[in-house]
């Protein structure tokens, strides 16, 4: 698909309520993944106590 | 003492010059890994000469001395020495000539070959003080290899020199441990902190250990905890974002480093160090270093760090930990090794492995939002555009290729860049053809650019630059001072209107439709992005700006136009909000029939109304508008066969670059407002250019109102 064809397809495109709901669901899933990422990287008390002495 | 000594650069001369500084108490300095590293680093920069400045007062050591070393019985005083390195032959004669006559050309030549300096502190063993070495060539050319640097001004006996670097020093194991020097180098890398305002290591350590429960408020300092590092950054007036790395992938760390280094921000990295002993890897201890650069791309990726046990800009290469069988790595699969060269310039085999454990990103106090919010927003945009692309593309189509980079920038820098920007005139399609920019796209782009530049924003923004098919598409600005539940997307800048039609346009139908599924905690600003996209479906104000020009304040008032401090309103003013079936004559019969009627003047008001009135008593357009901002304005003249409008208004229409097209639009407005006069309305023919005549011969005439 060329860019010109894509632009023609995207122009004046409309979406229905099912597509809006599908987008909402995808965003919700993404937010859950980000929440897990944040938990994976979050700082623990043990991490805060780690020392550097070399 | 001789104020300076100059030698050829070499291992033996370097060793002897350091010994010359403070007697011969130092053991063989080349056994120090930092000196060995510095020697090879400078050798790679083609160092030819070294100059010893015998006495030098170093601000950092002076403070350390005051806090601790001064009362040491065997103290060598507070004076340091400083070594300067050059990539050309420098002799005593050359320096003395410069000191004698200060020849500008020769000063410039000396600057051109200046490689940096190293302060030598009067301490046994841990004598390497503030050291700034020029960076290797090949960095900061493109976005695959970057190193942070700032300019350090150097004054050598009145000779002004400078070096672009980030200061390094080794820990002295008394007022500073590794974490202290890592903080100190990080503070040096924060370009908005003046060099002289950067606290010394002893002050950083004091700040770190005070107020933390269980801290020993005294030197010597053997270690700092992460909590103490964060405390030191608090005292330095910085915001920081911290994360644990034991469950983070190598690519995630590289992405994080890239974004911060691209934002001119250093990172403090805590690692576990494993050393090889009797053929087995054993954990030595925790260690802290400063990340100041990265290398990505087709070749192996890596980080550039200041490691106080090693040297400045040391290259850390990623390795897989699997084959090494390290103890207690919490299932981490990757680590790093520091790479050093031998005398022949070959990479030496590493004897230590660093396993990343903790990452701290210090930044401006106002940068409240961590990078993750910007990254998550970009990911959601890319994923959803790809999803929408799949919905419109035929099966088997190449995937939608939208990439992004993120960095923290000050809005002034963004605007400085935008003000110089021009839209790409075409976009290269996948089949090789060029899709040209239309004039309408150009007008909208200019309007958006103007609106962005004249609008106000928070000082700090996470700026995400998106590329479609490797060509600039759009930039997203996320207010870094916003709170997580806020509406943080502050602007969408269309770098290429054509690329935006193939990217943003796919999500445009969702603009204004909330994507929020619940009121839980948010980790991205996708919904804010959709709201900002919705704002682009411009309203009346935008339409009026495009059609009749953005509002202008009247440039001046005539004395006849105000009385008693108030604007005199035109008594004949008629306001037309909408189309009518009337003729102009119906509203202004005198101007239609009188032999020599007073002229009519008109203006499009701020809210789009057509204002028309009779110009009487030198009361011009401001009396129509009430001295309020208005758009294009001009005169309406009766002709023998109809009516003609022009854009003559010294107060309102003077500076529109597209005045002709705005006047065309105004004519259409007149035709719709006065449908019965539509056929008789036209644009006045331009009057021939007036040949200037001497002032004493010219008749008195008024300027356009």
Interface residues (C-beta under 8 A of the other chain):
Chain A: X1 X2 X3 X4 X6 X7 X9 X10 X11 X13 X14 X15 X19 X20 X23 X24 X25 X26 X27 X28 X30 X31 X34 X35 X37 X38 X40 X41 X42 X43 X44 X47 X48 X49 X50 X51 X52 X53 X54
Chain B: X177 X178 X179 X182 X222 X223 X224 X225 X226 X227 X229 X230 X242 X243 X244 X245 X247 X248 X270 X273 X284 X285 X286 X287 X288 X309 X357 X358 X372 X376 X379 X380 X383 X384 X387 X389 X391 X392 X393 X394 X397 X398 X427 X429 X430 X431 X433 X435 X469 X498 X501 X502 X505 X506 X508 X509 X510 X513 X514 X515 X516 X517 X518 X520 X521 X522 X523 X524 X526 X527
